[in-house]
Amino acid sequence: MFSFFFLFIIIDLFSHLQVILENNVGLGILKTYYLSYLPVIFVQISPFCCLLATLYTFARLNHNNEIIAMRSAGLSIFQITKTVIIFGLIVSVFVFWINDRFVPSYRLLNENAKEAMETAKMKKKGKEPEVIEPLAIYGLKNRLFFANKFFPANKTMEDITILEHDEKQDVTKKIVADKGIYKDGLWRFYRSITYTFDENGQLTDTPQFFEEEIMAITETPQDFINQRQSVDFMSISGIEEYIRRLSKSGAVTVIRNLKVDLYQRFSSPLTNLIIILLGIPFSLRIKKRATGLSSLGISLMLGFLYYVLNAISLALGKAGIFTPLLAASLSHIVALSFGAHLISTIP
């Protein structure tokens, strides 16, 4: 694992070396930037590390005939491998903890460090840091927010469109504004036009124009920033809060996708245990180098198929074909069953 960490940092450092030297990026920013990657790297590479460790451990035992000695002493395959299986379970719990508690906060550090590096680059070229464009957010009270440009620093939006829907997802109101500024806890829209529609989509009143209008919008600029975060870097409580906020908006597809991601957050750490179970049957057969290479290849192939099945299952869940819980757990159930079957067939 430390080898993977070292290789990643060295490769990434050399790929950004020109930018770092040209803009005199300080060691503090570099340290924050790379430390913020460590939890993410750990979560991603831990299954592969577990597989290599399993293959190496049992291959060495088998090479020295220690597996034969343990079986001759009356130990079953489960008794021989239970320590490794328990270790895999402990790693899975640890990965779950890291993924939920550390990845989101370190993601924020990483974004700040990247922004600092980008700002230094922009200032040297005489440019301002980029804005968020476009912005599209689901909000409370069944609203959809669209803004061509969003400036988090001064809490300003430009070219704004807000659509309000009823329970049937029909548009009941449309608000268009040139600019919106968040000040003293309120959104002020400038040069806004409000359209009101009936259930048939026809205008009910004459559109109302306001040079300046205070809008009853509960979302703050920070809410917009938080909802833009990738689900991969949100905590479980953050995803649950996001689902709660959207539950009254009627955004069925978005809520379904978020539930798939939420259930996957609980099930994905089990990948470490599953990879170990898939690797045990082949590692116990490794005694010669040729056998070891073939077993390693088969283990990697099974691991690849497991990831493919997981990706397909998640895609079917987000398409509405599978329920979110089934989509997040199907590949794990199949792989666990297959791994347990392979272990049970070991003579």
C-alpha positions as CSV (number, residue, x, y, z in Angstrom):
1,M,0.0,0.0,0.0
2,F,2.8,2.4,0.8
3,S,4.3,1.5,-2.6
4,F,1.1,2.6,-4.3
5,F,1.0,5.8,-2.3
6,F,4.6,6.6,-3.2
7,L,4.1,5.8,-6.9
8,F,1.0,7.9,-7.2
9,I,2.6,10.9,-5.6
10,I,5.7,10.7,-7.6
11,I,3.8,10.3,-10.9
12,D,1.4,13.1,-10.2
13,L,4.2,15.4,-8.9
14,F,6.2,15.1,-12.1
15,S,3.0,15.6,-14.2
16,H,2.4,19.0,-12.5
17,L,6.1,19.9,-12.0
18,Q,6.1,22.6,-14.7
19,V,3.0,24.4,-13.2
20,I,4.5,24.1,-9.7
21,L,7.8,25.6,-10.6
22,E,6.4,28.3,-12.9
23,N,4.0,29.6,-10.2
24,N,6.2,29.0,-7.1
25,V,3.6,26.9,-5.4
26,G,4.7,26.5,-1.7
27,L,5.4,23.3,0.1
28,G,2.4,23.9,2.4
29,I,0.0,23.8,-0.6
30,L,1.7,20.7,-2.0
31,K,1.5,19.0,1.3
32,T,-2.2,19.7,1.7
33,Y,-2.8,18.7,-1.9
34,Y,-1.2,15.3,-1.6
35,L,-2.4,14.5,1.9
36,S,-5.9,15.1,0.7
37,Y,-5.5,12.3,-1.8
38,L,-4.3,9.6,0.7
39,P,-7.8,8.6,2.0
40,V,-9.2,8.4,-1.6
41,I,-6.2,6.3,-2.8
42,F,-6.5,4.1,0.3
43,V,-10.2,3.3,-0.4
44,Q,-9.5,2.6,-4.1
45,I,-6.4,0.4,-3.8
46,S,-7.2,-1.5,-0.6
47,P,-9.0,-4.4,-2.4
48,F,-6.1,-5.0,-4.8
49,C,-3.7,-4.9,-1.8
50,C,-5.8,-7.4,0.0
51,L,-5.8,-9.7,-3.0
52,L,-2.0,-9.5,-3.4
53,A,-1.5,-10.1,0.3
54,T,-3.8,-13.1,0.3
55,L,-2.1,-14.7,-2.7
56,Y,1.4,-14.1,-1.3
57,T,0.5,-15.3,2.2
58,F,-1.0,-18.6,1.2
59,A,1.4,-19.1,-1.7
60,R,4.3,-19.0,0.8
61,L,2.6,-21.3,3.2
62,N,1.8,-23.8,0.4
63,H,5.4,-23.5,-1.0
64,N,6.8,-24.5,2.3
65,N,4.3,-27.4,2.6
66,E,2.7,-25.8,5.7
67,I,-0.8,-26.1,4.3
68,I,-0.3,-29.8,3.9
69,A,1.0,-30.0,7.5
70,M,-2.1,-28.1,8.8
71,R,-4.5,-30.3,6.8
72,S,-2.7,-33.4,8.1
73,A,-3.2,-32.1,11.7
74,G,-6.9,-32.1,11.0
75,L,-7.5,-28.4,10.4
76,S,-10.3,-27.6,7.9
77,I,-10.0,-25.0,5.2
78,F,-12.1,-22.6,7.2
79,Q,-9.9,-23.0,10.3
80,I,-6.8,-22.3,8.1
81,T,-8.3,-19.2,6.4
82,K,-10.5,-17.8,9.1
83,T,-7.9,-15.3,10.3
84,V,-7.5,-13.9,6.8
85,I,-11.3,-13.7,6.4
86,I,-11.6,-11.8,9.8
87,F,-8.8,-9.5,8.7
88,G,-10.7,-8.8,5.5
89,L,-13.8,-8.0,7.5
90,I,-11.8,-5.6,9.7
91,V,-10.3,-3.9,6.7
92,S,-13.8,-3.5,5.2
93,V,-15.1,-1.8,8.4
94,F,-12.0,0.4,8.4
95,V,-12.5,1.4,4.7
96,F,-16.2,2.2,5.5
97,W,-15.0,4.5,8.3
98,I,-12.3,6.2,6.2
99,N,-14.7,6.6,3.3
100,D,-17.4,8.2,5.4
101,R,-15.4,10.3,7.9
102,F,-12.2,11.3,6.1
103,V,-12.8,11.4,2.3
104,P,-15.3,14.3,2.4
105,S,-13.2,16.5,4.6
106,Y,-10.0,15.7,2.7
107,R,-11.8,16.3,-0.5
108,L,-12.5,19.8,0.7
109,L,-8.8,20.3,1.5
110,N,-7.9,19.0,-2.0
111,E,-10.3,21.4,-3.6
112,N,-8.9,24.3,-1.7
113,A,-5.3,23.3,-2.6
114,K,-6.3,22.9,-6.3
115,E,-8.0,26.3,-6.2
116,A,-4.9,27.8,-4.6
117,M,-2.7,26.3,-7.3
118,E,-5.2,27.4,-10.1
119,T,-5.4,30.9,-8.6
120,A,-1.7,31.3,-8.6
121,K,-1.6,30.2,-12.2
122,M,-4.5,32.6,-13.2
123,K,-2.9,35.6,-11.4
124,K,0.3,35.0,-13.2
125,K,-1.6,35.1,-16.5
126,G,-3.5,38.2,-15.4
127,K,-6.9,36.3,-15.2
128,E,-9.5,35.9,-12.5
129,P,-10.3,32.5,-11.1
130,E,-13.1,30.7,-13.0
131,V,-16.7,30.9,-11.9
132,I,-19.1,28.0,-11.7
133,E,-21.0,27.8,-15.0
134,P,-23.6,26.6,-15.4
135,L,-25.3,25.9,-12.1
136,A,-28.3,23.5,-12.0
137,I,-29.7,22.5,-8.6
138,Y,-32.9,20.8,-7.2
139,G,-34.2,22.8,-4.3
140,L,-37.0,22.7,-1.7
141,K,-40.6,23.4,-2.6
142,N,-40.2,21.5,-5.8
143,R,-38.0,24.1,-7.4
144,L,-35.3,23.8,-10.1
145,F,-32.6,26.5,-10.2
146,F,-30.6,27.3,-13.3
147,A,-27.9,30.0,-13.4
148,N,-25.6,30.7,-16.3
149,K,-22.9,31.9,-13.9
150,F,-22.5,31.5,-10.1
151,F,-19.9,33.5,-8.2
152,P,-19.5,31.9,-4.7
153,A,-17.1,34.6,-3.5
154,N,-19.6,37.4,-3.8
155,K,-22.7,35.2,-3.6
156,T,-24.0,36.3,-6.9
157,M,-25.8,34.5,-9.8
158,E,-26.4,35.7,-13.3
159,D,-28.9,34.7,-16.0
160,I,-31.3,33.0,-13.6
161,T,-34.2,30.7,-14.3
162,I,-36.3,29.1,-11.5
163,L,-39.1,26.6,-12.3
164,E,-41.6,25.7,-9.6
165,H,-43.6,22.4,-10.1
166,D,-46.7,20.8,-8.6
167,E,-47.0,17.2,-7.4
168,K,-47.5,16.0,-11.0
169,Q,-44.3,17.8,-12.0
170,D,-46.2,20.3,-14.1
171,V,-44.6,23.8,-14.2
172,T,-46.7,26.2,-12.1
173,K,-44.4,29.2,-12.0
174,K,-41.4,30.4,-13.9
175,I,-39.1,33.2,-12.7
176,V,-36.4,34.7,-14.9
177,A,-33.9,37.3,-13.7
178,D,-30.7,39.0,-15.0
179,K,-29.0,38.9,-11.6
180,G,-29.4,37.6,-8.1
181,I,-27.4,38.7,-5.0
182,Y,-27.5,37.0,-1.5
183,K,-27.3,39.7,1.2
184,D,-28.4,39.8,4.8
185,G,-29.9,36.3,4.6
186,L,-32.1,37.2,1.6
187,W,-31.9,36.7,-2.2
188,R,-32.5,39.9,-4.2
189,F,-33.3,39.5,-7.8
190,Y,-32.8,42.3,-10.3
191,R,-34.9,42.8,-13.5
192,S,-37.0,39.7,-12.9
193,I,-40.1,38.5,-14.7
194,T,-42.6,36.0,-13.0
195,Y,-44.9,33.8,-15.1
196,T,-47.7,31.8,-13.5
197,F,-49.3,28.8,-15.3
198,D,-52.4,26.7,-14.8
199,E,-52.6,22.9,-14.8
200,N,-52.8,23.0,-18.6
201,G,-49.6,25.0,-18.9
202,Q,-51.4,28.2,-19.9
203,L,-50.5,31.7,-18.5
204,T,-53.0,32.6,-15.8
205,D,-52.0,36.3,-15.4
206,T,-49.9,38.9,-17.1
207,P,-46.2,38.4,-16.4
208,Q,-45.0,40.6,-13.6
209,F,-41.8,42.6,-14.0
210,F,-39.8,43.8,-11.1
211,E,-36.7,46.0,-11.2
212,E,-35.7,44.6,-7.8
213,E,-37.5,41.8,-5.9
214,I,-36.8,40.0,-2.6
215,M,-37.3,36.3,-3.2
216,A,-38.6,33.8,-0.6
217,I,-35.9,31.2,-1.3
218,T,-34.6,29.2,1.6
219,E,-31.4,28.0,-0.2
220,T,-28.2,29.8,0.6
221,P,-25.1,30.1,-1.6
222,Q,-23.5,27.4,0.6
223,D,-26.4,25.1,-0.1
224,F,-25.8,25.5,-3.8
225,I,-22.1,24.7,-3.3
226,N,-22.8,21.7,-1.1
227,Q,-25.3,20.2,-3.6
228,R,-22.8,20.6,-6.4
229,Q,-20.4,18.2,-4.6
230,S,-19.9,14.8,-6.2
231,V,-21.8,12.1,-4.3
232,D,-18.5,10.1,-4.1
233,F,-17.1,12.8,-1.8
234,M,-20.2,13.3,0.4
235,S,-20.6,11.6,3.8
236,I,-23.5,9.2,4.4
237,S,-25.3,11.8,6.5
238,G,-24.7,14.3,3.7
239,I,-26.3,12.0,1.2
240,E,-29.2,11.3,3.5
241,E,-29.7,15.1,4.1
242,Y,-29.6,15.7,0.3
243,I,-32.3,13.0,-0.2
244,R,-34.4,14.5,2.5
245,R,-34.2,18.0,0.9
246,L,-35.2,16.5,-2.5
247,S,-38.0,14.3,-1.1
248,K,-40.5,17.1,-1.4
249,S,-39.3,18.2,-4.8
250,G,-40.7,15.3,-6.7
251,A,-37.4,14.6,-8.4
252,V,-37.9,10.9,-8.6
253,T,-35.0,10.0,-10.9
254,V,-32.5,12.1,-8.9
255,I,-33.7,10.6,-5.6
256,R,-33.5,7.1,-7.0
257,N,-29.9,7.6,-8.1
258,L,-29.0,9.1,-4.7
259,K,-30.5,6.0,-3.0
260,V,-28.4,3.8,-5.2
261,D,-25.3,5.7,-4.2
262,L,-26.3,5.7,-0.6
263,Y,-26.7,1.9,-0.4
264,Q,-23.5,1.5,-2.4
265,R,-21.7,3.5,0.2
266,F,-22.7,0.8,2.8
267,S,-21.9,-2.2,0.5
268,S,-18.8,-1.1,-1.4
269,P,-16.4,-1.6,1.6
270,L,-17.2,-5.3,1.5
271,T,-15.2,-5.5,-1.7
272,N,-12.1,-6.1,0.5
273,L,-13.6,-9.1,2.1
274,I,-15.1,-10.4,-1.2
275,I,-11.7,-10.1,-3.0
276,I,-10.1,-12.1,-0.3
277,L,-12.7,-14.8,-0.6
278,L,-12.2,-14.9,-4.3
279,G,-8.4,-15.1,-3.9
280,I,-8.2,-17.8,-1.2
281,P,-9.1,-20.8,-3.5
282,F,-6.5,-19.9,-6.0
283,S,-3.8,-18.9,-3.5
284,L,-4.1,-22.3,-1.9
285,R,-3.2,-23.9,-5.2
286,I,0.0,-21.9,-5.7
287,K,3.1,-24.0,-5.2
288,K,5.1,-23.5,-8.4
289,R,5.8,-20.3,-10.2
290,A,3.7,-21.3,-13.3
291,T,0.8,-22.2,-11.1
292,G,1.2,-19.0,-9.2
293,L,1.0,-16.9,-12.4
294,S,-2.0,-18.7,-13.7
295,S,-3.8,-18.4,-10.3
296,L,-2.9,-14.7,-10.1
297,G,-4.3,-14.2,-13.6
298,I,-7.6,-16.0,-12.8
299,S,-8.0,-14.1,-9.5
300,L,-7.5,-10.7,-11.3
301,M,-10.0,-11.8,-14.0
302,L,-12.6,-12.7,-11.4
303,G,-12.0,-9.4,-9.7
304,F,-12.5,-7.6,-13.0
305,L,-15.7,-9.5,-13.7
306,Y,-16.9,-8.6,-10.2
307,Y,-16.3,-4.9,-10.8
308,V,-18.1,-5.2,-14.2
309,L,-21.1,-6.9,-12.6
310,N,-21.2,-4.2,-10.0
311,A,-21.1,-1.4,-12.6
312,I,-23.9,-3.0,-14.6
313,S,-26.0,-3.6,-11.5
314,L,-25.6,0.1,-10.4
315,A,-26.5,1.2,-14.0
316,L,-29.7,-0.9,-13.9
317,G,-30.6,0.5,-10.5
318,K,-30.2,4.1,-11.7
319,A,-32.2,3.2,-14.8
320,G,-35.1,2.1,-12.6
321,I,-34.9,-1.6,-13.6
322,F,-33.6,-2.7,-10.2
323,T,-34.5,-1.4,-6.8
324,P,-31.7,0.8,-5.3
325,L,-31.0,-1.8,-2.5
326,L,-30.8,-4.7,-5.0
327,A,-28.6,-2.7,-7.4
328,A,-26.1,-1.9,-4.7
329,S,-26.0,-5.4,-3.3
330,L,-26.4,-7.8,-6.2
331,S,-22.8,-8.0,-7.3
332,H,-21.7,-8.5,-3.7
333,I,-24.2,-11.3,-3.1
334,V,-23.1,-13.1,-6.3
335,A,-19.4,-12.7,-5.5
336,L,-19.8,-13.8,-1.9
337,S,-21.8,-16.9,-2.9
338,F,-19.3,-17.8,-5.6
339,G,-16.3,-17.3,-3.4
340,A,-17.8,-19.4,-0.6
341,H,-18.6,-22.1,-3.2
342,L,-15.0,-22.1,-4.4
343,I,-13.7,-22.5,-0.9
344,S,-16.1,-25.3,-0.1
345,T,-14.9,-27.3,-3.1
346,I,-11.2,-27.2,-2.0
347,P,-10.2,-30.8,-1.2
